[in-house]
Amino acid sequence: MLSTIKHYCIILITVFTVSTVTAQIETSKWKALIAVGINSPSQEGLVAPFEANSINFPTINLGVQNMFTPKLGAKLDFGYHRFVNADNTPEFKTNYTRVNLQFVYDASTDFVFLPMETGVVFHIGPGYSMIKPLGDYGDNKTSFLNGMAGMEFHYGISRTVSAFIDGSYIIGFADAFDPITEGFGAFNGNMLTVTVGVAVSLSGCYTCN
């Protein structure tokens, strides 16, 4: 897993290095997005006495976005999140993966006071979460529907590449664990994520000159 994270970091650094310092944000019809960051699972999604660290690494998001108009679009994205036990609680590690189809609203032109090379994008949509505890609790897998919403702040570093920071919240629509032992090492709650990444144009754009 560490080698995978290193590969993603190398990709991000390479894109930043070969791109120019500043550029105007442009609305691309097709984009690929990759981001890496941290996650914070809600403690209510864990069975006592299990507790997770309040901040965990990594969170990895991969997505493909299509804009139907300069402002409205959709994206299909995949997220991988790992969290581990807090100190002085039972030891566990849990993998949380999700797939979401989200509506996208590019609000960049609504914020007229922002510099030309910046952009603001909102996203929201349903998805499916899959929980896989590791180690002693590997049999306690579970899955459930989710709803996800977030905001991205973009900064253009070339005509086809922008760096962005994303803050998102994932709401889990899961049943309670029954019996309670099915929740050992598992998770059925909500999660906050904060990531940084790059968005790369895969096609022409609506606002290119």
Steps between C-alpha positions, in 0.01 A plus 500: 500500500786738583649449155162588344482821702855589391400453135204737540721758670756476217223557244377810685852645534575434133187678381576800719860513374432484126207745511531875478459719805158654427220480248137590454253240625308351207197274501606172343241262359689197630738492795691240699545572869743348749536605863666378820426606856361413840174371645314529830234231568216573742541313828126423497567259213714276721400250766627577851772463619642535146613853416680630192764769472337837439734556201609213275712459186452417219194606312538457123238627254491428126234639269387581147285809444285607206349849473171516306510881504763747624339482846329161533643151476553167672788290620555138584757457772660234714632553851727293721532583869684320780465571869654336806436475871565784741737452793378289793222335299481155337738473206345496153539628145211560262485563127211717379443514125221679318365573153291812439319661209483871574347808346751781448440875505782728390436821693819677391319778311272561798796610711594806297740626769731198462816522286465379141719193559282363782177303498237358736316174433224336704410130475228279649361156430419144609734208523585164651742433786687176569664436839771238547659454844848351497667247729294331774169655388524423130164323492310813604469645151204726433369731228237769475372794295648844556454864411799725436538878469799728481674807364818532294719810474709495181809695396606489137862404438462460122221514241429130553604437862377640829597423857214476748408441860178313577298477819226234496258334738367147448176400673449128548151349476576180690307280740612447858724200565293199609645317682738762633800272440454556125625853561839402646752674277226605256335837438153628413527874548592825330839628387668835437781516242747770399717441192734685265547402138504588134232516230619434145302586187433202273325700227429845368331751724199731488685818590824464302577778258 
